[in-house]
Amino acid sequence: MKNKKFGMITVLLLTFTLLIAGCGGNKSESSPSASNASASSAAASTETSPSEEPKVDGNITILYHTSKEQYDEIKAGNPNAYDAIWETIPQFEEATGGKVTVIAVPWGDQKPTLISMVNAGDQVDVAQANDQNFPVYPLKKIVQPIDQYVDLSDPMWNGAVTQTFSFGGKPYAVGTSAAPIVIYYNKTMFMNNGVKTPSEYYKEGNWNWDSFREVAKQLTADTDGDGKNDQFGFGWWDAGYPLYVGSNGKTLMSYNDDGSISTNYESENVKEAMQFAQDALLKDKFIDKDKEGDYFIGEFKNGKQAMTAEYGLAGFTVFKGDYEIDFVPVPTGPKGTQDAGPGGLSGWAIPTASKNPEGAGAFIKMLSINEMKVATESNVKNFGQEKVDLINKLAGNILFTPIGVEKYWDANGAALTGIKDGTPVGTFAANAKNLLEEGIKITLTQ
């Protein structure tokens, strides 16, 4: 998946718009739990009024990517916009009698700014954790283990977030924001062509790579009779390669309890996923191999593509058209676990320069409760409880490791080039592994 796409999704996650909080305890990436409390029930069990909260020092400083002026401007254009940071600050100040200071820094400058502030000893109590600033933050001791100040046994926290932002066996961030990647499909197209829908397969317990491949091939066609396919069964960033990796029970890297980082490019899980992606492009040809980028949005909306993917419930907006759409989890791979797959995660961390880590922990909890409540109410209203419950379940089972490692994009690029060029998987998997191992070594010693 392209760097631009990762960055865009992370920003979307951190603006708290139309997101669901998946909840559940910590779990390993190889055996995700399929049973998670819904966001609404978690919020009901944890939410308390300000008067019930224990008194803490409310004087904290937050490093954030949106200023109050920017948020006011956003709200003026969209009264329904919601930013949990800015909406929680007045509540927190009233409850504690303290003062919250926000240092607004553009998204791309977050990491160098926080590192500089911590090294200078400047107070900063709350910072954002995302896919590209980890594992650098814990490696450079920019953030501290968060379980000292936040009760990780509270069911409100998404265990997948905690797992993702753990390093050396210690958790460095918590959060409730998680957006699983799911498969959206044009239900009208399936029905008109007499093809069994992904939802039907999923309800039977048979939504896997084989059934995904079968329906994708059935809906790939030459509709104008020119001898060339102009309708395709599936399309997404990088031919869906990231989806297959996550749905087959692995991530491209593993962050180990001893502080080491391992590459999984040559694992059977990942090689199977790369082979499946290559076959989809070059053998089965249910993906348009001549197009790249975000072409799939237009193709899906034009009725020329049966299935695509998107984060969480956003697809109902992104792919809205004069047809009926629905979604299912990513298809389960041969070595994967049902209802587990890739997605986007974000969290909150407490820097080592914090002068008030207890206050930071209390603020993070309060904003997370607010975020869950607003997101849940909005999504249930717009999409219905059944779809919200499914997204919640999937959100607790996301398999993801942060990608803030040197040469990650070089290694990923080598794999994608090999997939598209028809290079034997073993050849480009080894090349990608070597590149990433070199980058890991640089990252761990810089």
Summary of the structure (lengths in Angstrom):
residues: 446
radius of gyration: 21.9
end to end distance: 25.9
largest distance: 72.5
contacts: 1611
relative contact order: 0.20
helix: 47%
strand: 15%
